[in-house]
Amino acid sequence: MLALSLALAPTLAPTLAPTKTTEPEPEPEPQPGPNRNPQAQRDAWWSEIREEIRAHARSLACNTVIGYEEDTSYHDDLCVLSACGTAALLKLPEDTPPER
């Protein structure tokens, strides 16, 4: 099983709280560096975790992650993003040479 977690610094955790609005706000242009909006920063963290899971599966010579799950845990002012799944090697029909 593959598992990966990312703990966020206390100063960043408050920006992870979901906000509820009645009408959607327009997406601002993504800004480079630490001045990004909170949603863009969360998306970047999740993308990093997903890529790490894929990299771990590839390092095990696997082409699939089965049972992939993402979780967010809050502990006081700390937020932990985690993901897990099982790396597997699936043989697809196009991977099998035709019979003679």
LOGUKE-246867 format. One line per field, with one value per residue: residue number from 0; x, y, z of N, C-alpha, C in turn; residue in one letter. Coordinates in nm, 2 decimals, m for minus. Each point is the difference from the previous one (the first is absolute). Layout:
# residues N
i = NUM;...
n.c1 = X;...
n.c2 = Y;...
n.c3 = Z;...
ca.c1 = X;...
ca.c2 = Y;...
ca.c3 = Z;...
c.c1 = X;...
c.c2 = Y;...
c.c3 = Z;...
aa = a;...
END
This chain:
# residues 100
i = 0;1;2;3;4;5;6;7;8;9;10;11;12;13;14;15;16;17;18;19;20;21;22;23;24;25;26;27;28;29;30;31;32;33;34;35;36;37;38;39;40;41;42;43;44;45;46;47;48;49;50;51;52;53;54;55;56;57;58;59;60;61;62;63;64;65;66;67;68;69;70;71;72;73;74;75;76;77;78;79;80;81;82;83;84;85;86;87;88;89;90;91;92;93;94;95;96;97;98;99
n.c1 = 0.08;m0.04;0.07;m0.06;0.07;m0.07;0.08;m0.10;0.08;0.00;0.10;0.02;m0.01;m0.01;0.09;0.01;m0.05;m0.10;m0.02;m0.10;m0.04;m0.09;0.08;0.04;0.12;0.04;0.06;0.08;0.08;0.05;0.05;0.12;0.06;0.04;m0.01;0.00;m0.12;m0.08;m0.10;0.07;0.03;m0.12;m0.04;0.09;m0.04;m0.13;0.03;0.07;m0.10;m0.09;0.08;0.01;m0.13;m0.01;0.09;m0.06;m0.12;0.04;0.04;m0.13;0.02;m0.08;m0.11;m0.04;m0.09;m0.03;m0.12;0.03;0.05;m0.07;0.08;m0.07;0.10;m0.08;0.11;m0.08;0.12;0.01;0.02;m0.04;0.07;m0.08;0.07;m0.08;0.06;m0.04;0.13;m0.04;0.03;m0.07;m0.03;0.01;m0.11;0.02;0.03;m0.10;0.10;m0.04;m0.10;0.09
n.c2 = m0.12;0.10;0.08;0.11;0.08;0.11;0.05;0.09;0.10;0.03;0.08;m0.12;m0.07;0.12;0.00;m0.12;0.07;m0.08;0.07;0.04;0.01;0.10;0.09;m0.07;0.01;0.10;m0.09;0.04;0.08;m0.12;0.01;0.03;m0.11;0.05;0.09;m0.13;m0.01;m0.01;0.02;0.09;0.05;m0.02;0.05;0.09;0.00;0.00;0.09;0.06;m0.02;0.03;0.09;0.02;m0.01;0.07;0.09;m0.02;0.00;0.11;0.05;m0.04;0.06;0.09;m0.03;m0.04;0.09;m0.11;0.04;0.09;0.05;0.11;0.06;0.08;0.02;0.05;0.04;0.06;0.06;m0.14;0.01;m0.12;0.01;m0.10;m0.09;m0.10;m0.11;m0.10;0.00;0.00;m0.11;0.07;m0.11;0.09;m0.02;0.13;m0.04;m0.08;m0.07;0.01;m0.09;m0.10
n.c3 = 0.00;m0.08;0.07;0.00;0.09;0.01;0.10;0.02;m0.02;0.14;m0.05;m0.07;0.11;0.06;m0.10;0.07;0.10;m0.03;m0.10;0.06;m0.12;m0.01;m0.05;m0.11;0.05;m0.07;m0.08;0.10;m0.07;m0.03;0.12;m0.04;0.06;0.12;m0.10;m0.03;m0.07;0.11;m0.08;m0.06;0.12;0.04;m0.12;0.02;0.12;m0.04;m0.10;0.10;0.09;m0.10;m0.03;0.13;0.01;m0.11;0.05;0.11;m0.07;m0.07;0.12;0.02;m0.12;0.06;m0.07;0.11;0.05;0.08;0.01;m0.09;0.11;0.01;0.09;0.07;0.09;0.10;0.05;0.08;m0.02;0.00;m0.13;m0.01;m0.12;m0.02;m0.07;m0.04;m0.03;m0.08;m0.01;m0.12;m0.05;m0.08;m0.04;m0.09;m0.07;m0.01;0.13;m0.03;m0.04;m0.12;0.02;m0.03
ca.c1 = m0.08;0.07;m0.06;0.08;m0.07;0.06;m0.05;0.01;0.04;m0.11;m0.04;m0.07;m0.12;m0.12;m0.05;m0.06;m0.14;m0.09;m0.08;m0.14;m0.05;m0.12;0.03;0.14;0.09;0.08;0.14;0.11;0.11;0.10;0.12;0.11;0.05;m0.09;m0.11;m0.12;m0.12;0.00;m0.04;0.11;0.10;m0.05;0.01;0.14;0.04;m0.06;0.07;0.13;m0.02;m0.04;0.12;0.08;m0.06;0.03;0.15;0.02;m0.05;0.10;0.13;m0.02;m0.03;m0.15;m0.06;m0.13;m0.02;m0.13;m0.05;0.06;m0.08;0.06;m0.06;0.05;m0.02;0.04;0.04;0.02;0.02;0.08;m0.08;0.07;m0.06;0.06;m0.05;0.05;m0.05;0.09;0.06;m0.02;0.04;m0.12;0.02;m0.11;m0.01;0.10;0.13;0.02;0.02;m0.10;0.03;0.02
ca.c2 = 0.12;0.13;0.10;0.13;0.10;0.13;0.08;0.14;0.09;0.06;0.13;m0.02;m0.08;0.08;0.03;m0.12;m0.01;0.02;0.12;m0.01;0.12;m0.03;0.00;m0.02;0.11;m0.02;m0.05;0.10;m0.06;m0.06;0.08;m0.09;0.01;m0.02;0.09;m0.06;m0.01;m0.12;m0.11;m0.04;m0.07;m0.13;m0.08;m0.03;m0.10;m0.13;m0.05;m0.05;m0.13;m0.09;m0.03;m0.08;m0.14;m0.06;m0.03;m0.12;m0.11;m0.03;m0.06;m0.14;m0.05;m0.02;0.09;0.04;0.01;m0.05;0.04;0.13;0.09;0.12;0.03;0.12;m0.01;0.12;m0.02;0.13;0.09;m0.07;m0.08;m0.11;m0.06;m0.14;m0.08;m0.14;m0.08;m0.12;m0.01;m0.13;m0.01;m0.06;m0.04;0.04;m0.08;0.04;m0.04;m0.14;m0.03;m0.08;m0.14;m0.04
ca.c3 = 0.00;0.00;0.09;0.00;0.07;0.00;0.11;m0.03;0.11;0.06;m0.06;m0.12;0.03;0.00;m0.13;m0.06;0.04;m0.11;0.02;m0.06;m0.06;m0.07;m0.14;m0.02;m0.02;m0.12;0.04;m0.04;m0.07;0.10;0.03;0.04;0.13;0.12;0.00;m0.07;0.08;0.08;m0.08;m0.09;0.08;0.03;m0.12;m0.02;0.10;m0.04;m0.12;0.04;0.06;m0.10;m0.08;0.08;0.00;m0.13;m0.01;0.08;m0.07;m0.11;0.05;0.03;m0.13;m0.01;m0.08;0.06;0.15;0.03;0.13;0.03;0.09;0.06;0.13;0.06;0.14;0.07;0.14;0.05;m0.11;m0.10;m0.10;m0.06;m0.12;m0.02;m0.10;0.00;m0.11;m0.02;m0.14;m0.07;m0.14;m0.07;m0.14;m0.09;m0.12;m0.10;0.05;m0.02;m0.15;m0.06;m0.01;m0.14
c.c1 = 0.09;m0.07;0.09;m0.08;0.08;m0.05;0.03;0.04;m0.13;m0.05;m0.08;m0.14;m0.13;m0.05;m0.07;m0.14;m0.09;m0.08;m0.14;m0.04;m0.13;0.02;0.15;0.07;0.08;0.14;0.10;0.11;0.10;0.12;0.11;0.04;m0.10;m0.12;m0.12;m0.12;0.00;m0.05;0.11;0.11;m0.05;0.01;0.14;0.05;m0.05;0.06;0.14;m0.02;m0.03;0.12;0.10;m0.05;0.03;0.14;0.03;m0.04;0.10;0.13;m0.01;m0.04;m0.15;m0.06;m0.14;0.01;m0.14;m0.05;0.05;m0.10;0.08;m0.08;0.06;m0.04;0.05;0.03;0.04;0.01;0.09;m0.09;0.09;m0.08;0.06;m0.07;0.06;m0.07;0.09;0.05;m0.02;0.05;m0.11;0.05;m0.12;0.00;0.10;0.14;0.04;0.02;m0.11;0.05;0.01;m0.07
c.c2 = 0.12;0.09;0.13;0.10;0.13;0.08;0.14;0.08;0.06;0.13;m0.03;m0.08;0.08;0.03;m0.12;m0.01;0.03;0.13;m0.02;0.13;m0.04;0.00;m0.01;0.13;m0.03;m0.04;0.11;m0.08;m0.06;0.09;m0.09;0.02;m0.01;0.10;m0.06;0.01;m0.14;m0.13;m0.05;m0.07;m0.14;m0.09;m0.04;m0.11;m0.14;m0.05;m0.06;m0.14;m0.10;m0.04;m0.09;m0.15;m0.06;m0.04;m0.12;m0.12;m0.04;m0.06;m0.15;m0.08;m0.04;0.11;0.05;0.01;m0.03;0.05;0.13;0.08;0.12;0.04;0.13;m0.01;0.13;m0.03;0.14;0.10;m0.06;m0.08;m0.10;m0.05;m0.13;m0.07;m0.14;m0.08;m0.12;0.00;m0.14;0.00;m0.07;m0.03;0.03;m0.08;0.05;m0.02;m0.14;m0.02;m0.09;m0.15;m0.04;m0.13
c.c3 = 0.00;0.09;0.00;0.07;m0.01;0.11;m0.03;0.12;0.06;m0.07;m0.13;0.02;m0.01;m0.14;m0.07;0.03;m0.12;0.02;m0.08;m0.05;m0.08;m0.15;m0.03;m0.03;m0.13;0.05;m0.04;m0.07;0.10;0.00;0.03;0.14;0.11;0.00;m0.08;0.09;0.07;m0.09;m0.10;0.08;0.04;m0.12;m0.03;0.10;m0.04;m0.12;0.03;0.06;m0.10;m0.09;0.08;0.00;m0.13;m0.01;0.09;m0.07;m0.12;0.05;0.04;m0.13;m0.01;m0.09;0.05;0.15;0.02;0.14;0.05;0.09;0.04;0.13;0.05;0.15;0.06;0.14;0.06;m0.12;m0.11;m0.09;m0.06;m0.12;m0.03;m0.11;0.01;m0.11;m0.01;m0.14;m0.06;m0.14;m0.08;m0.15;m0.08;m0.12;m0.11;0.03;m0.04;m0.15;m0.05;m0.01;m0.15;m0.03
aa = m;l;a;l;s;l;a;l;a;p;t;l;a;p;t;l;a;p;t;k;t;t;e;p;e;p;e;p;e;p;q;p;g;p;n;r;n;p;q;a;q;r;d;a;w;w;s;e;i;r;e;e;i;r;a;h;a;r;s;l;a;c;n;t;v;i;g;y;e;e;d;t;s;y;h;d;d;l;c;v;l;s;a;c;g;t;a;a;l;l;k;l;p;e;d;t;p;p;e;r
END
